[in-house]
Amino acid sequence: MATQRIDKLLTSMGLCSRKEATAAAKRGAILIDGVVCRDASKKVDPESTQISFCGQPVCYQTHVYIMMHKPLGVLSATEDREQKTVLDLLPASYRKRGVFPIGRLDKDTSGLLLLTDDGALGHALTSPKHAVDKVYHAEAEGLLGDADVQAFAQGITLRDGTRCRPAKLEIRAVREGYSDVLVTVQEGKYHQVRRMLASRGAPVKTLERLSEGPLRLDAALQPGQWRELTQEEIALLLAHHVT
């Protein structure tokens, strides 16, 4: 791998600023292969060099990939002056390295949200041409049936004239005036799933995203919790969606 300046490397990983890296080097807080390095501009190969910063080993990652169980009431944004965002649920180091949510979930929608600092992957997952399946579980008012399944398969036209791509509607249960359904779409128009169901006379009461592409929400994650993807999950995601 190409060599990088130590200060740039530490900054890209969200561990400190370049000024802080320089100060750490001067006080002997950076070790390179066990030897004190007092020059933060020194270039190293991060994949073959053991680096320690302020007593902690530095595990180099070109990019980070995060799975979050987004809770209700939190914005899928990098920052907001008045409301809490998904980045507020992460350690500050992730914000420093430029992590962002891939696509968005509405404030009133919970479930799987992927975050990364990999711009290529973010584009691949949100670009309509890649046709990435996104599966949602919804509980909606009204009794949905075969005609609604067919309408989704043909492509719903919303009340404002917006045309949606063909989608899949799976009716799991109908009871006491409510329909329990799964909706699979391959695009992410504004409030799309809610608007599609509303157009069939079934306004949404609860909505949760269960999966995106090959990844399904980890059942062990409670709302507001997150974890980094495993190497196997990252490989699967990249194999499916980065071309």
N, C-alpha and C positions, 0 to 999 in steps of 0.2 A: 504494500500500500504506500501511497505517496506520504512523505513526511509532512508534519504540521508543527507550527510553533506551539510551544507549551501553553502560552497565554491564550492563544486562539482556540486551542483544543479545550481547555478548561472552560472558556467562555461559551463555546458552542454546546457544551454539555450542561450549561446552566449552573455551573458550580460557583462561579464568581465573575466579576468584571475583569477586564484586562489590567486595570489599575490594581485591583485586589490581587491578581495573580503575580504582578511584579513585586508587590509588597510581601507576599507570601514567600516568594523566591529569596528575597533579600534577607528574610529572617530565618531561612533554612527550613521552611515548611513544605518544600517540594523535593521529593526523592525520585530519582531516575535509576531504575535497577538497583535500588538500595543506596545510592550515592546522592548526597545533597546537591541540588542544582540551584545555583543562585542567579541564573540567567533565564528569565521567563521567555526570552526570544529564541532559546535553543530549539532546534527542530528534532522531532523524534517520530518514529513509526509507531503509532498508537496500538497497532495490532501485535507488535512483537516486543514492546517495551513495557516493563512494569513501572507504573507511575503511582506515587502516593501523594495525596494533597491533604495537608493539615492532619496527618495521622491516619487517613482513610485511603484504602486502595481505590484507584480510579478504573472502573470497568468501562472501556470505550464502547459506545454504540453509535453507529452512523446515524440511525434514526430510532425513535421510540414509537411503540404502537400500544395503545391502551384500550381496554374494554371497560366501559363504565355502565352501571345500572343507573341511568339518569332518573332522578326522582321528579315528582311533580313540583311545579312552582319554580323551577330553575331554568334559566335561559341557556340555549345552545349557542353561546357566543364566547368570544375571548375576553370581553370586558363590557361593563355597563355601569354607568354612574349611580344608578338607583337600585338595580336589582341584582340578585346573586346569579352568577354564571357557573357553568360546569368547570371552568378553570379554577374557581374558588374552592372546589372540592379536592384539588390536587396540590401537592407541595409546590412551593414557589419555584423550585428548580425547573419544573416542567414549563412554567410560563416563560422563564428566562431563555429556554432553548427554542421557544416559538411553537409550542404545541397548540393545535387548533382542532375543533371538532370537525369530523368529516360529515358534511351535510348538516342537517339540523333535525331536532325533534321539537315540536311545539312546546311551549311552557306547560300546557296541560296534558302533555303526552309523556309517558314514562317508558323505560325499557332500554334496549341496547343502543349505545352510542359509542362509536369508535373515535379515538383521538390520536393524532400523530403530528410529527413535524416533517413528514414525507409528502412534499407537494405533489409528486407524481402519482402516488397512491390516492391522495385525496381527490385529484382530478379524475382518476380512473373510476373510483367508486361513485362519483356524482355525475359523471358524464352520461347522458342518455344513450349514447351509441354503444356503451358497454353492457347495457341491459342487465344491471345488477338487481336480482330479486331482493325485495325487502318485505318481510312478513310481519303483519300486525294482528294482534288479537283485540277485538272490539266487542263491547256490549252496547247494543243500540236499541233505542225504542222502536217499536213497530215489528211487524211480522214479515220477514223476508222469505222469499221462495224461489222457485225455479226460474221465474221470469227475471228476477234480479240477478241470478247467477249468469244467465244468458246475456243480460245487458252489460254486465261487467266484462264478460268475455268479448263482446263486440266493441267495447270502448265507450265509456260514459262521456256524454257531453254535459258539462256543468251548466248551472243556471245563467252564468254570465257568458256562455258560448264557448268556454274553454274546452277543448277536446282532449280527453285523456287516452292514453294508450290502452289496448286490451289488458285487462287485469283478471285475477282469479278471486272469486268469492266462494268461500266454503262455509256452509251453514252447519254449525256444530250442534246447536240446540235452539228451539223456539219455545218460549214459555212465558206465560203471564204478561203478554204484551211486549216482551223483549226478545231480541235475537242475539245469540252468542255466535260470533263469526270469526273467521280468519280471512284477511285480505292480503293478497300478494300483488305488489306494484313494482314497476321498473323505472320509476321516475319520482321526482320529489317536488311537485308543485305545491304552492302555498296551501296548507291545511287540506291536502288532497284527499286523504282517506276520509276525513270527516265530511268534506264536501260531496264526495262520491256517494257515501251512504245517505247523506241528507237529501241528495237528489232523488233517491228512491224512497223517500218518506221515512227514513230511519235515522234520526239524529243520534249522534254518538254520546253515550254516557261515560264510558271509560275506554281508553285506547293505550295499548302498550306494544312497542316493537319487540318482536321475539328474535328476529334474525336479520342479517344483512350479508348477502353473498353466501359464502360457505360457513360463516360463523354464527353460532347461536348464543344467546345470552346465557352466561354461566349461572346456573340455578343457585350456586352458593353465594352469589353477590346480592346483597340486600340493597334497596334504593339508596343511592348516594355512595355506594362502595365501588371500587375499581381495582383493576390489576393490569399489569403489563401482559401482553400476549406472549404465549410460549413460542419457541422457535418453530415448532410444527405449525402453529396457527399462522405465524407470519409467512412461512413458506407457502402455505395453502392460499393465503390471501393474495400474495404476490403472483403466484402461478395462475390464479384465476383472473386477475384484474389489471395487471400491469403489462402492457404490450408495447 
